Amino acid sequence: MQLKQLLVVIDPTQPSQPSLERAAWIARHSGAALELLLCEFNTALDAGVLFDSAKMDKARQSLLAHRREWLEQLAAPLRQEGLTVTCEARWGKPLHKMIITRVQELKPDLVLKTAHSHGLLRRLLLSNSCWQLIRYCPAPLWLVKPEGKWLGQRLAVALDPTHSADKPAALDHQLIETTQTLGQTLGLEDHYLHSYAPLPRTLVFDAELVADYEYYVEHTGERHRQAFEQLLGQHAIAKPRTHLLQGFAEETLPRFVEDNAVDLLVMGAIARGHLDTALIGHTAERVLEGVDCDLLVIKPQGVPAH
């Protein structure tokens, strides 16, 4: 991953912009340029047959001009630091499609957006822009959790060497290389995680497995350990920074993040069919609700935008 161009999504409804704070921190360490993207839409200014479309268009342009002035105010102190900052304000909805359109035009190395946790109902309805961007944003997506405390010290990556989540084998190597690059560029201590969860005894209905459940658990752990070590052996990674965790990822990863003061968790994500994602959800989505650190979602290379 190169860090030359960052796209920062600005929320016009909020006075503070955690995504901009994080992007500025990254730019100071990497020298990357920033673009501040604000997408505006108000149904009261959406032209209809009962209203003068010319007047509506003038009102929209006036609102966008006001938003651009605000963006310039946000950019001014960063430019005084010597950072390269541009501003872009657009009219339209839905937000995730507006962002993806700009990603396709600008081709940034990283998209940063503030992520507020939402309840299960919003996720099932696929109505939140974060869920849609996790699935369809073609660029790496850095979701900033405003509730967490940013120390700028440590990052961790969640790997799946057994491909139990149907991820391409190359994605794990992509995640490792991205983590190593970020660690070196941003001065973060990098850690490598793999979580596995044997079936609980109550869900094992095979009589032979029930009779020797402890052997099954031990055998499962050994299989995952070998796959994890084989994956890591292809990269220069210090043993103390590798962690094999037993349990479901949505439980073990938030616990590791909290116990080890992790600032950024890196994960891979694959977009599947709408019904599957609506009913089950990706691990990345479930983890997003549980962790109090930033989350960086990486797609396999070559995946087209939705």
C-alpha positions in Angstrom: 0.0 0.0 0.0 1.3 3.4 -1.0 0.0 6.4 0.9 0.1 9.3 -1.6 -3.6 10.3 -1.8 -6.2 10.1 1.0 -10.0 10.7 0.5 -11.6 12.0 3.7 -15.4 11.9 4.1 -16.6 14.9 6.0 -20.0 14.7 7.8 -21.8 18.1 7.4 -24.2 17.2 10.3 -21.4 16.9 12.9 -19.2 19.7 14.5 -16.2 17.4 15.0 -14.6 15.3 12.3 -12.6 12.3 13.7 -11.9 11.0 10.2 -10.1 14.3 9.3 -8.1 14.2 12.5 -6.9 10.7 11.7 -6.2 11.5 8.1 -4.1 14.5 9.1 -2.1 12.3 11.5 -1.5 9.8 8.6 -0.5 12.7 6.3 2.0 14.0 8.8 3.7 10.6 8.9 3.5 9.7 5.2 3.4 13.0 3.3 0.1 12.0 1.6 -2.2 14.6 0.1 -5.8 15.0 1.4 -9.1 15.6 -0.3 -12.0 16.5 1.9 -15.2 15.2 0.4 -18.6 16.5 1.5 -21.8 15.1 0.1 -25.0 17.1 0.7 -28.6 16.3 0.0 -31.8 17.9 1.4 -35.2 16.8 0.3 -36.5 20.3 0.7 -34.2 21.4 -2.2 -35.0 18.4 -4.4 -36.7 19.8 -7.5 -40.2 18.7 -8.2 -43.0 19.6 -10.6 -44.6 22.0 -8.2 -41.5 24.1 -7.8 -39.3 26.3 -10.1 -36.3 24.1 -11.0 -34.1 27.1 -11.7 -34.7 28.5 -8.2 -34.1 25.0 -6.7 -30.8 24.7 -8.5 -29.8 28.2 -7.4 -30.6 27.2 -3.8 -28.6 24.0 -4.0 -25.6 25.8 -5.5 -25.8 28.4 -2.7 -25.8 25.6 -0.1 -22.9 23.8 -1.7 -20.9 27.1 -1.8 -21.5 27.5 1.9 -20.3 24.0 2.4 -17.2 24.6 0.4 -16.4 27.7 2.5 -16.6 25.4 5.6 -14.3 22.8 4.0 -11.8 25.6 3.2 -11.9 26.6 6.9 -11.2 23.0 7.9 -8.3 22.8 5.3 -6.7 26.1 6.3 -4.8 25.0 9.4 -3.6 21.8 7.7 -2.2 23.8 4.8 -0.4 26.1 7.2 1.4 22.9 8.5 2.5 22.2 5.0 0.0 19.5 4.1 -1.6 19.4 0.6 -5.4 19.6 1.0 -8.1 20.0 -1.7 -11.9 20.3 -1.1 -14.8 18.8 -3.0 -18.5 19.4 -2.2 -21.2 17.5 -4.2 -25.0 17.2 -4.3 -26.6 13.8 -4.3 -27.6 10.6 -2.5 -27.2 7.9 -1.3 -23.9 8.7 0.5 -22.1 5.4 -0.2 -22.7 5.7 -4.0 -21.5 9.3 -4.0 -18.3 8.2 -2.2 -17.7 5.3 -4.5 -18.1 7.5 -7.5 -15.5 9.9 -6.2 -13.2 6.9 -5.4 -13.4 5.8 -9.0 -12.5 9.3 -10.2 -9.7 10.1 -7.7 -8.4 6.6 -7.2 -7.2 7.3 -3.6 -4.9 4.9 -1.7 -7.2 5.1 1.3 -10.7 6.3 2.2 -11.3 7.5 5.7 -14.8 7.8 7.2 -16.1 8.2 10.8 -18.0 5.1 11.8 -20.8 5.4 14.4 -22.1 2.1 15.8 -25.7 1.2 14.8 -28.2 -1.3 16.0 -28.9 -4.7 14.3 -32.1 -3.4 12.6 -30.2 -0.8 10.5 -27.7 -3.5 9.5 -30.4 -5.9 8.4 -32.0 -3.2 6.3 -28.6 -2.3 4.6 -29.3 1.3 5.2 -26.1 2.5 6.7 -23.3 3.8 4.5 -20.6 2.1 6.5 -22.0 -1.3 5.8 -22.3 -0.5 2.1 -18.8 0.8 1.9 -17.4 -2.3 3.6 -19.0 -4.4 0.9 -18.5 -2.3 -2.2 -15.8 0.4 -1.8 -13.0 -0.6 -4.2 -10.3 1.3 -2.2 -9.0 0.3 1.3 -11.5 1.7 3.8 -10.4 3.2 7.2 -13.3 3.5 9.6 -12.5 5.8 12.5 -14.3 5.0 15.8 -14.9 8.3 17.6 -15.5 6.4 20.9 -12.0 5.0 21.0 -8.8 6.6 22.2 -6.1 7.0 19.5 -2.6 6.5 20.9 -0.9 5.9 17.5 1.2 3.0 18.8 -0.1 -0.4 17.7 -2.0 -2.1 14.9 -3.1 -5.7 14.4 -4.3 -7.8 11.5 -6.9 -10.6 11.5 -5.9 -13.5 9.2 -7.7 -16.6 8.0 -5.1 -19.1 6.8 -7.6 -22.0 6.6 -9.9 -19.8 4.4 -12.9 -20.9 6.5 -14.6 -17.6 5.4 -14.1 -18.4 1.7 -11.5 -15.7 1.2 -9.0 -16.0 -1.6 -5.6 -17.3 -0.4 -3.8 -14.2 -1.8 -5.8 -11.9 0.4 -4.0 -13.0 3.6 -0.7 -12.1 2.0 -2.1 -8.8 0.9 -3.2 -8.1 4.5 0.2 -9.0 5.9 2.0 -6.8 3.4 -0.4 -3.9 4.0 0.1 -4.2 7.7 3.9 -4.3 7.4 3.9 -1.2 5.2 1.6 0.7 7.5 3.7 -0.3 10.5 6.8 1.0 8.9 5.3 4.1 7.4 3.3 5.2 10.4 5.5 4.0 13.1 3.0 1.4 14.5 3.9 -1.9 16.2 2.4 -4.6 14.1 0.7 -7.8 15.4 -0.8 -10.8 13.5 -3.9 -12.7 14.7 -5.8 -15.8 13.8 -9.0 -16.8 15.6 -10.5 -20.3 15.4 -13.5 -21.8 17.2 -14.0 -25.6 17.5 -17.7 -26.6 17.6 -19.1 -26.5 21.1 -19.7 -30.0 22.6 -23.4 -29.3 22.6 -23.4 -28.9 18.8 -21.4 -32.1 18.1 -23.8 -34.8 17.1 -21.3 -37.4 15.8 -21.0 -40.1 18.4 -17.3 -40.7 17.8 -16.5 -37.0 18.2 -18.6 -36.8 21.3 -16.7 -39.7 22.9 -13.3 -38.1 22.2 -14.2 -34.4 22.2 -10.9 -33.3 23.8 -9.0 -34.9 21.0 -11.2 -33.1 18.5 -10.5 -29.8 20.1 -6.7 -30.5 20.3 -6.6 -31.7 16.7 -8.5 -28.6 15.5 -6.1 -26.3 17.3 -3.1 -28.1 15.9 -4.5 -27.8 12.3 -5.0 -24.1 12.7 -1.6 -23.6 14.3 0.2 -25.3 11.4 -1.8 -23.3 8.8 -1.0 -20.1 10.7 2.7 -20.8 11.0 2.9 -21.8 7.3 1.4 -18.5 6.3 3.5 -16.4 8.5 6.7 -18.3 7.5 6.5 -16.7 4.1 7.0 -13.3 5.6 9.6 -11.7 7.9 7.5 -11.6 11.1 8.8 -11.8 14.7 7.3 -14.7 16.7 6.3 -12.6 19.7 4.0 -10.6 17.5 1.9 -13.6 16.3 -1.1 -14.7 18.2 -3.3 -17.8 17.8 -6.6 -17.1 19.6 -9.3 -19.7 20.4 -12.8 -18.5 20.1 -15.1 -16.7 17.7 -13.5 -13.7 16.0 -16.2 -11.2 17.1 -15.3 -12.1 20.7 -11.6 -12.7 20.6 -10.6 -9.8 18.4 -12.3 -7.1 20.5 -10.8 -8.6 23.7 -7.3 -8.6 22.2 -7.8 -5.0 21.0 -8.7 -3.9 24.5 -6.1 -6.0 26.4 -3.3 -4.8 24.1 -4.3 -1.2 23.5 -4.6 -1.7 19.7 -5.2 1.5 17.7 -6.1 -0.1 14.3 -7.4 -3.5 13.4 -6.9 -4.6 9.8 -9.3 -7.1 8.2 -10.3 -8.5 4.8 -13.8 -8.5 3.5 -15.6 -10.2 0.6 -18.9 -9.0 -0.8 -21.4 -11.8 -1.3 -25.1 -11.8 -2.2 -27.4 -9.4 -0.5 -29.5 -12.1 1.3 -26.4 -13.8 2.7 -24.9 -10.5 4.1 -28.3 -9.4 5.4 -29.0 -12.5 7.4 -25.5 -13.4 8.5 -23.2 -10.4 8.1 -19.5 -10.4 7.5 -17.0 -10.9 10.3 -15.7 -7.4 9.6 -19.2 -6.0 10.3 -19.7 -7.9 13.5 -16.3 -6.9 14.7 -16.9 -3.2 13.9 -19.7 -3.2 16.5 -17.5 -4.8 19.1 -14.2 -3.0 18.9 -13.3 0.5 20.2 -10.5 1.0 17.8 -10.3 2.0 14.2 -10.9 -0.6 11.5 -9.2 -0.9 8.2 -11.1 -3.0 5.6 -9.1 -4.4 2.7 -10.6 -6.0 -0.5 -8.8 -8.5 -2.7 -6.8 -6.8 -5.4 -8.6 -6.6 -8.7 -12.1 -6.6 -7.3 -14.3 -4.2 -9.3 -16.5 -1.6 -7.7 -20.2 -2.6 -7.3 
